[in-house]
Amino acid sequence: MDTLTSRSEKIILEKLNSAGYEAFFAGGCVRDAVMQKLNMYVPAAGDIDVTTNALPQETERVFEDCQVIETGIKHGTVTVVLPEGNVEITTYRSDGSYSDNRHPDKVSFLASLEEDLARRDFTINAMACSLDGGITDPFGGMRDIRSRVIRAVGEPERRFEEDGLRIMRALRFAAVLDFEIEPETARALFTKKHLLKSISVERVFTEFRKLLTGRNAGNVIRRYVDVLGEVMPELAAMKGFEQHNPYHRYDVLEHCIRAMEVVRTTPENIGYLKMASLFHDIGKPQTYSVDDNGIGHFYSHPAMSEVIVNNIMKRFRADNFTARRVGTLVKRHDLIFEKDECLLKRWMNRLGSDVLAEILEIKLADNFATGNMSPELSQKFCDIRELLQDILAQQQCFTLKDLAVDGNDVIACGVAPGPDVGKALGQLLMKVIDGELPNDREALIKSLS
């Protein structure tokens, strides 16, 4: 197909073919190329994978003029390093038993492409493409792409028993590609959900994070929250938890899903901002109380949500940045925003402009997801967003580094070196933020005199 064979990686197939071996693009890159040809939405391009009947040692000889990394040689995989990126080349193989529900105990190398495709997870990933663009599709992958369906190759339960991570991959593909999971495969997800407990927590978390970025993430979580709940019971605890509050139309899970669906993100923050939106009220079931009028309340739920999120991040060994950022956004999601420039600059000083802007987006999504947000409140949030952007665009002073004086200036005005210098700078900054002083060196020094 043009979207594959026009790429520089086609040299891999050319060299293997010239040496007398079969070679095909395989897996996700073929799926994406088919979807592009059908004018369907395709996420960011992934890795290029090649499958061949050449044994690993034979592949290494073919590419002796390139850097070759033995990334998974016992499973038949080597990686060829090209200027445009790395290409994994794997020998046709069949997998033996999976005693750990993740990795085959042994592999056998094969001569047949069709047998190699039979070991793969889903039909949409079990296609191969030759150098001339011909597609080998023994399990109906193209049919399922047209129907927007995730279907296991062969017997679904067996596929998941071989590799429990395929459960998360099915959910992730359904979310990211905006596909449905066909009934037999869906049933197997529930039947075999316990296998997720035998998978590396890091791998599960990686798939979960990718899932949240998908256009269909909300529907996937709605339908399969009990599957995810096998390893994230805190998420399942929100399901069906009614709020009994006139401000909220939906139960806790539905409210959080709706917030996640509408929160405004960028390519840089989508992974953790979607997660923070989904988790922002995760502490509500543990803080629920009812007043004498039967109205539900969730006092201190942001603090409880932060505790739960921190436990989740620790359990799944999330990277430090993600753990801290999601925890902060969840903790602060109840921050009160007003169209007040001085107040915003104080919060920007305390939290950072990026964090405050993200809290605002979660707050806006949170209010929208109640089902009761008025046009006036929506406009208020939009006005505050513009005010934040104006403060940054005008390079207004809200941090010590923006201040027109520094510690040396303070000392020159007679303040003894030590803690009093920082205290004096902090007082000046607050006066500038509050509009009591201009951020002008002369004015600030005069104030110190």
Secondary structure, 3 states (H helix, E strand, C coil): CHHHHCCCCHHHHHHHHHCCCCEEEECHHHHHHHHHHCCCCCCCCCCEEEEECCCHHHHHHHCCCCEEEEEEHHHCEEEEEECCEEEEEEECEEECCCCCCCCCCCEEECCCHHHHHHCCCEHHHCCEECCCCCEECCCCHHHHHHHCEECECCCHHHHHHHCCHHHHHHHHHHHHHCCEECHHHHHHHHHCHHHHHHCCHHHHHHHHHHHHCCCCHHHHHHHHHHHHCCCCHHHHCCCCCCCCCCCCCCCHHHHHHHHHHHCCCCCCCHHHHHHHHHHCCCCHHHCCEECCCCCEECCCHHHHHHHHHHHHHHHCCCCHHHHHHHHHHHHCCCCCCCCCHHHHHHHHHHHCHHHHHHHHHHHHHHHHCCCCCCHHHHHHHHHHHHHHHHHHHCCCCCCHHHCCCCHHHHHHCCCCCCHHHHHHHHHHHHHHHCCCCCCCHHHHHHHHC
